[in-house]
Amino acid sequence: MESWLKESGAVGLDDLELANFQVTGRGVRSLQYYKEGERVLTIPCGILWTVEHAYADPLLGPALRSVQPPLTVEDTLATYILFVRSRKSGYNGLRSHVTALPTSYSSSIFFTENELEVCAGTALYTVTKQLKRQIEEDYAGLVARIFGQYQDLFPLDQFTIEDYKWALSTVWSRGMDFVLPDEHSIRLLAPFADMLNHSSEVKQCHVYDASSGNLSVLAGKDYKAGDQVFINYGPLPNNRLLRLYGFVLSGNPNDSYDLVLSTHPTAPFWEQKQKLWISAGLDSTCTISLTLTDPLPKNVLRYLRIQRLDESDLSGMQVDATDGIIHESNEVEVLQFLVDSFCGLLENFGTQLEMLEEQVAASVHPPGGNAWAAAH
């Protein structure tokens, strides 16, 4: 892979190497000193995995363009990766990258039922269950819309649901997202740069140059020769790290609980309330993170105050009014809902916190394993 990258114009590879580290596993090691902010690596535009490149491919592109509505960004990239992996000739550079990818992942969609039960009652448990069902539906849609229509390009024995799950996990765990100057966004995978592991102790240091289309990595801190080079995936809680990347951080300062608030469209006065939610930057279904620093965000109260408005309240209601108490009965309903919901959440946990802490301390769940990660 490195030879192909150098021939394609990648810069910085002579001073880096792939290596195995005790805690993080495979990562990137520095072979020289870097000062914080110094450019470490540049991967040129032409060899990035992007939706644009998938559509530009002479074989894959026509098949993708035939699908209406278009595939999602995730499904396009996953299909692109599987397509390249399945080719018996050509695509040598990209295939060298695919060969270097992990053959399996430890994200929560691959947990056994027993492993997932360790975190029963949590947002991770609920989202993972929903995600598994969604993946089955999405895969069936891909077979009907594109895989089954072009079996010469997508041999179904190499485009199974397990292959699809692997490719999705590749996109989730190795993709990088950037907002462009025109406020559009791009998701890409950058060969070799995707081998960099996460550390919350470094500044965000991977950048996309919209003018050149190149991906660069800067030193997020000072490094000496032999150090592992990191990037920062962002302030992510453990449930998202485990769902997308397959690992957790002990004592993660960004840990949170994702509270899902939802109102069915058949509920009374739904259309009027929906307008208020949208005006407040919300929606009829919202996921709001509760954190140690902000355990009850204003948006939770704002959403619930709107949800519990009656006909007389809705007349002339302005969204700014939901920033504070509307009236006593409305606020009592909101607070009672929160009390009941939090009590219900605690009761639904498969294992109580004290027992879970005892199990982790006693190594009931093998350290580093899926159940151990779920316990965190």
N, C-alpha and C positions, 0 to 999 in steps of 0.2 A: 504493500500500500504506500509506504513512504517514497519509494522510487517513482511511482505514478504521480504522487502529489508534487514532488520536486519538479518532475518533467512538465507538470501542468502549471507551474508558477508559484506554488506554495513557498512561503518564506518563514524561516525560523526553525525548521526541522533538524538542522545540524546540531542545534544546541538543546534538543529535547529528545527523550526516549520513553517508550512505553515500558512500564515496570510494575511489578506486583508489590503492594504495600500491605502491612499486617492488618490494619483496621479496615481500610477502604477497598482492598483488592486491587484490581488493575487500575492504573492511573498514569499520569504523565510526570516524569522526573526531569528536573532542570539539570543541565550539564555545565551551567555557568551562573555567574551572579547577575541578578536582575534587580533594578531599583524600581520601587513602586511607580506605576504609571508608564514604565517602559514597554514598548511593543515586544511581545513574546512570539506571536504566531499570526500569520495571515493566510487564509484559505481563499483563493480567487473565486470569483463569481461562477465561472464556467463549470466548476466541479461540485457545486453545492446541490443538494437535493431540494428542489423547490417545485411548487405546482406549475410554475411557468415552464420549467425544464421538462416536466412530465408531459405537458401538452405539446411541447416542441419536438418530442421524440417522434421520429418518422413511423415507428410501428405502434407505439402505445398511444400517441396523440390522437389519431383518428378515432380509435375506440373510445377514448375519454370524451371527445367532442360529440360523439353520437348519443351520449347519455344526457337526457333532459328530465328534470332539472339536474344540473351538474352535481357530481359527487362532492362531499364535504372536503375540506382541506386535509383532514386526518385520513379519510378514506382514499383520497388521491395519492397522498404520500405513501400510505401503506401498500396500495396497489402497485405503485412505482417500484418500491423496494422488492416486493414479491416477484414482480415481472423481471427485474434485473437478476434476481437470484435464480429464477427458473431458466434463464437463457443458457444454452449450451455453447454459444460462441458470441463473440463481440462483447461490448460493455466491460472489457477487461479491467479498466480502472475502477469503475463503480462496483464490479463484482469483488475486487480485492478488498474494498471497504466492507461489503456485506460479509465476506469471509471473516473479517476481523471482529464482527459484532458478536455479542454473547449468543449462545445457542438457546438459552433459556433465561427467564426473568423471574424475579421474586415479588412482583407487584401483587396486590391483594386479589386480583381476578384469578390468580393461579393457586390460591390457597385451597386446601381441602376443606370440607364442611367442618371438620373438627377443629382445624386451625382457625377458621373464621369465627367459630362459636366463642372463642376466647374473648372476642370484643363484641359479643352480642349486646345490643342496646345502644351502641355508639353510632355516630354518623357514618363512620367508615364501614360498619357492618351493613347499614341500610343502603348506602351508595354503592357498595360493591355488589350487593344482591341485585340492585336495579341495573347496574352496569353490565352484569353477566347476561341479564335478560335482553338488554338493549343490543349487546354485541350479537346475540343469536338472531335478533330481528334484522340488524344491519347486514349481517353476513348473508342471510336469506335474500335480502334485497339486492346485494351485490351479485349473487349468483343469477338472479332473475334479470337484472338490468344490464350486466356487462360480462361477468365470468362465463355464464352459460351461452351468451350470444357470440363470444369469440374464443371458443375452446382451443383454437390453434395458438392463440396468444396466452391463454390462461388455462393450462391443463389442470383439471379439477383435483387431480391427485397431488398437485403442488400448491393448490389454493384452497386447502381445507379450512375449516373454522379454527383449527389449532394454528395453522400457518397465519391466518388473519389475526388472531390474538397476539401472536409473536410480533407481527409487523406493526400492529397498533401500539404495543408496548415499546417497540423500538422508537416510534414517533413520539410517544409520551415522554419517554425517559431521556431521549437524546435530541429532541427538537428544541430550537431556540426561537423565541417570538420577539418581534420588534415592531414598534409603531413608526411609520414612515412620515416624512415631513408633510405629505398631503393627507395625513391622518388615517390612511389605509394601514393595514398591518401585513406582515409577512411571517410565515413560519418556515424554517429551513433546518436541514441537518448538514453539518459541516464535518466531513471526514477528518479524523484525528482530533480535531477540537472537541468532538463529542466524547472523547475518552477522558476529558477533564472532570474530576470529581468536585463535589460541592463542599464549600466551607462557609459558614456564616461569619467567619473571622476575616474574610477578605471583602473588599469593596466589589460592587458589580463592575466587571472588567471585560466583558465581551461586547463588542460593538459591531454594528452593521453600517457600512458606508453606502447610502442609497444612491450616490452618484456613480460609484464604481461597481457596486453590487458585491464587494468583498466583505468577508467576515474576519475580524481581527480580535485577538485576545491580548489584553494588556496585563501587566503584573499587578495583581490586586494588593500586593504587599511586597516587601523586599524578600528576595529569595537568594540563597547561596547554592552552590553546586551540590547536588544530591537531594535537595528538597523536593517534595511533591508540589506541583503547581496546581492551584485550584481556581475555580470560578465560583460565583455566588448565584444559585438558582433563584434567589429571592427569599423574602420573609415567609416561608411556608410552614404550616403546622404539620405535625407528624402524620395526621390522617391523610393529608394530601401527598406528603413525601412517600408514604407507603403505597398509596393507591397508584401514583404515577411513576415513582422512581424505584420502589422496592426496598427502601431502607427507612430507619427512624433515627432521630437524634435524642439521646438521653438528656433530660433537662432542657428540652427545646424551648427557648424563650418565646418562640412564635406560636406555641401550641394554642389551639382554639377548639371550640365546638361549633359546628355548622348547624344553626337552627333553621329549619325549613318551615316557612309560613305559606299557606296555600288556601285559596278560596275558589270553590267550584263556580263555573259560569252560571249555574242555575240558581245560585244563592240570591236572595232578595236584593234588588238595587245594584246588581253586580256591575252593570255598565257605568253607572254614575260613580261607583267606588273605583272602578278601573281607571277612569279619567283622573281621579284624585291621586291614585297610586302612581300613575305615569307622571303626573305633574310634580310629584315628590321624588322622582327618580327611582321609583319602585315598580313592581308589577304584581299581578294577582298571585303569582308564585315567586317567592323570594327566598334565597339562601343567604343568611346573615351570620357572620362569624362573631361568636362571643369569645373574648380574649381575657387574659388575666388583667390587662391594663384597661379594658373596656368591656366589663362583663355584661352590661345591658345597654347596647348601642341605641342611640336616639331613633334609628330607623326601625327597630323592633317596636317601640312604643308608637311611632308614627303609623306604621302598618296596621297595628291592632286597633288604634283609635279610629282609623278609617273603616276597618272591617266591621266595627261595632256601631257605626252610625245608623240611626233609624231614619225614617222618611222625613220627620220634622228637622232633624239635624242636617240633612243633605241640602235642604233649601238654602241656597246662597252660601254654602260652605266654601271657604277659601283654603287652599292647601296649607298656607302659613299657620292657620289655626290649629293644625294637628301637631305643631311643634311643642305645644303645651297642653295642659288639661282642658278638655272641651267642656265637660261638666262632670259632676261627681259620679253619677251612675255609670257613665261611659268609662271613666277611669277605674271604678271598682270592678267592672267586668273585665277590663284589660288586665289588671293586676291579679284577679282571681284566676284568669286563664293562665297567666305565667306561673303562678304557684302550682296549679294543677298539672300543667305541662312538665315543669321541672321535677315535681314529685313522681310523675309517671315515668319520666326518663330514667330517674335513679332506680325506680323499682324494676324497670325492664332490663337493666344491666344483667347479663348472664352471670357475672361474678362480681361481688362487691369489691370496692376499691381496696379495703384492708386485706382481704384474702388474696387479691391479685398481687399486691405488693409482697405478701408473704411468699407466694408462689415464685415470683421473679427472684426474690432474695435466696430462696432455697433451690434455685435452678430446676424447678419442676418443668419449665419450658427451656430446652437447650438454648444457651445464649447464641444469638445470631440467627436462629431459626425463624420460621414464619410465625409460629405461635408466640415466641418471645417478642417478635416485632409487634404482633397484634396486641399483646399485653401492654405495650407502651402507648 
